[in-house]
Amino acid sequence: LLIASGITHAQDTAGATVKHDVATKTIRVDLNGSLFTEFRYNQEKKPILYPIIGPHGIEMTRNFPMKKDVAGEAADHPHHTSLWFTHGEVNDSDFWANGDEKIVTKEIVRAEKDGDNVVIESKNDWVAANGKSVCSDTTKITFGETNGDRFIDYMVTVHASAGDVTFKDTKEGSMGIRTNPALRLKGEVAKGSAINSAGDKDGELWGKNAKWVDYWAKFDGNDVGIAIFDHKDNLRHPTTWHARDYGLIAANPFGIHDFKNLKEGTGDFTIKSGESQAFHYYFLFHKGDHQAADITTKYDAWIGSEK
């Protein structure tokens, strides 16, 4: 499906609905008759997923800067736009902060039902401040629901389509989400707790290696959380985590000198011209705390299902 005029639909009222509005450059995903998220490739700097609605109809990510002046939300880090994939130093370009660089969606390959799920696949160009392409990617995102939990399976394959491309050693990356402020560990409205697969808790998660991390909090009497899984085939699995106490959670396999206090450049990774590198993550928006949600079992089940 090339980007073209009009709106396309694929609907199942008992399951998933996908609606692609080319004019507004948004693809809406509904699950069981209610909004889950939108893939927005109309953003100035990069495509994002926003909003994200989890169990019990709870918003799982911060609204700022897409929607401002929401009670309880901090107006910091305007580049933390709900859910996204970028990196701070790619060759000589910074795709993490809101500079002049941008990731542009060039093609929507498909946006359709796939069994009980929805799949969106796009091709994107990473453009430097001088207008030249640094690299490109193919992004495949699968959306679904299982036993009352909602999930996003996110795979980005980066292509060295404009020569060698180096993802440099910086903590500012890469597969990120900025949570609902209630999931923060610190702050006026913070109610969150966190743990990773290694047993580190709360503020101990930053820079640590782990197969998964999980943040949860209580909303109107219901525990709801976000678990993020790092695929076993990913670069430097189990990855290091740029996991902050103010609501940023990011899987980042590159920022080793920041995380481990090692020599600068230790985490550099180069994709040779004409080659590609895949990065694969899974977001589970779940009911209950990490024990009730049985995150370890669900991680193992996801890994086991990926052949």
N, C-alpha and C positions, 0 to 999 in steps of 0.2 A: 504494500500500500504506500505509494508515494504521496508526499504532502500535496494535497489538491484541495479545491474548494468544496465546501459542503460539510455535512455532519454524517458520520457513520455510526451505526448502532449494532451491538450484539447483545441480546438480552435473554435472560432466563429468570423469571420472577421468583423462582424458588432458590436461586443461587446467585450468580454474578451478572452484572450489567457493565458494559463498557461503552462510553459515548465519546467520540472524537470530534471536537469542534475545531476545525482547521482555522477558522477566522480568528478565534481567540487563542489558538495554539495551546489548548488544554485537552487532556484526556481524563475523563472522570470514570472512576471505578466504584461501583456500588456492590455491596454484598448483602444478600437477603433483603433487598429493598431499601437499604440505607447507605449513605455515603461512607466510603472507606477513605479514599484519597483522590487527589488529582495529580497527574503528571503534567507539570507546567513547564513548557519549553518556550514560554513568552517572557521569561525573566531576563534581566539585562546582562547578568554575569554567567549564569549556568542554569541548566535544567534542574528542577527540584520536585520533590513530592510534598504537597501541602494542600489542605490540612491532612492530618492523619487521625482518624477516629477509631478508638480502640473499644474494648469490652465496656458494656454499660453506657455506651455513647460518649465516653470520656475523650477529650482532645489530648493526644499524646505528645504533641510538640508545641513549642512556643509559637505565638502568632506574629510577633515582631520579626522583621520589619514589614511583612506583607500587610499586617493590620496593626495599627499603632494605638497606644494609650489603652491597652487592655489591663484591667486591674491585676496587680500582683506580678506583672511582667517587667523585667529589666530591659531598658533600651540600650543594651551594650552589644558589641560585636555584631554589627548589621550584616556581616557575611555569614552568620550562622542562620541559614534559611531553611529551617525545618529538617529536611533530610536530603543529602547531596553527596556527590563524590568529586573531590578536587584534590589538589596538592599545592603546597606553598612555594616550592622551588622546582620547576620543571625546565631543564636547561637554564636559561636566564630569565624565566617568566614566573610570576607569582599568581597562581590561579586560586589561591585560598582567600586572600584579602580582596577587597573591592577596589582593585586598581583598574588599569585600562585593558587588561587581559580578559578574555571571555571564552566560554565554551558554547558553541552554536550548534543547535540541532539542524542537520542538513537534510535528514530523511527520517520519516516514520516508516519503518519496514513493515511492521504489523502492530495492530491494536485490536485484539480479538479474544474471544472465549477459547479456552483450551481445556476441554473436559470440564471440571468444576471450577477451574481457575480462570484468571485473565492474564494474558501476556502482552506486554508492550516491549517492542524492540525498536531501537533508534540508532542512527549513525550521527556522530557528533564530531565537530572539528574544534581543536584547541588552538585559539588564535592569539598570538602575541600582541603587545601594544602597537607594534609597527604594522599590524595587519597580516603578517605572515603566519602560516600554519606551523605549529610546533610539533603536533602529533594529532592523532584522531582516535576515536574509540567506537566500539559497538557495545551498546548497553542493552541487556535483556533483563526485564523485571517481571517476576511472576507474583500475582496477588491471589490470596485465598483465605479460607477460614476453616478451622478444624476444631471441633469440640468447644466452640465458643471463643477460641483464640483467633486472632487475625495475624496473617504473616505477609512479609515482603521478602522474596528471594531475589537478591540483587547481584547480577554478574556484569562486571565491566571488563572488556578486553581492550587494552590500550595497544594501538598500532604505531610503530615507528615509521610513519608514512611520509615523513619529511626529513629523513636522516636519523642518525642516532638520537635517542632521547633519554636523558638522565633524570630520574626522580631523586632529588638531592636530600641529604640528611638534615631534616628539620622536623620539629614537633608539629608544625602547622599542616596537618593533614589527618586523614585522607577520606575514609568512608565515615561520614559524620552525621550526627543527629543532635539537635538542640531540643531538649525535653520541655514538656509542660513544667512550669516553675515549681509545682508541688513535688516533683520528682528530684528537685535539687537536694543536695546534702546540707547546704548552708544557705541562709537567707531568711528574709522575713516570713515567707510563705512556705519554706522548705519543710517537707515531711518525709523525704526519701531515705532509703537505705540501699546499699549496694554490696555485691559480692561477685567474685570471679571464680573461674573453674579451679584456680589454685588455692582458694580459700581466703584470699585477701579481701578485706572489707573496707567499705566507705572510702576515706581519703587515701588508703593504701593502694588503690587500684592504679593510680597514675604511673605510667611508664612500665608497668609490670607485664610479663608475658602471660597470656591466658587463651584458652580455646574459646571462652565466652565470658561476657559480663552480663550482669542483670541488675537493673534498678527498679525499685517498686515503692509505692506509697499508698496510703488510704485516701480514697475519695468518697465522701458521703457514706462511709461504712463499708466500702468495697475496696479490697486491695487489688491494685492493677499495676502491671509492670511492663518494662521493655527489656527483653533479652536480645543480645546481638551475638551471633555465632560467626566464628572465623573458620572457613573451610580448610580441611586438612591438606589440600593441595595448594593452598595459597603460599606465596612467597614468605619465607621465614616464619611459617606456622610453628607454634602458636604465636600470634602477632603480639606486638606491644600496643598499649592503649593510651591514647591522649584523652584520658577520662578525668574530667574536672568535677569539682564539687558544686559548680554553679550551673550545671545542666548540659554542658557539652560532653558528648561521648563520641570518640572517634577511634576506629581501628587504623593504626599507622605502623606499617612495618619498616619505615624508612628512618624515623627520628632517633636513631640509636645513640648518637652522641649526647643528645638532650636527656634521653631516658636513662641511659646507663653511665653517663659522665665519662664517655670515652672520647677518643680523638675525633675532631670534627671531620665529617666525610665518611666515617665508618659505615653509615647506613646508605650511602649512595648506591643506586641500582640503575644500570644502563640497559636499555632495550636497543639492540643493534638495528640499523636501518633495514627495513623490510620485515622485521620480526615483530612478534606480539607477546603480550603478557596479560594473563587473566587474573582478576581479583573477584572473589566470590564470598558474599556475606548473606546472612539471613537475619531478619528482624522479626521477633515474635512479640506481639502485643497481647499479653496474657492476663488471665484472671489469677488472683491470689499472689502471695509472696513467692520467693524463689523455691521454697520447699513445697508449698501447695501446688505450684505449677510444675514441679519435678523437672527442672531445667536440664539437669544432667541427662536424664532419660530422653528428653526431647532433642537435645543436641545429638546424642548417639543415633537416634532414629533418623534425623536429617542426614547425618553423614552416611548412615547405612543405605539411605534411599538414593544417594547420589553416586551412581555407578559410572 
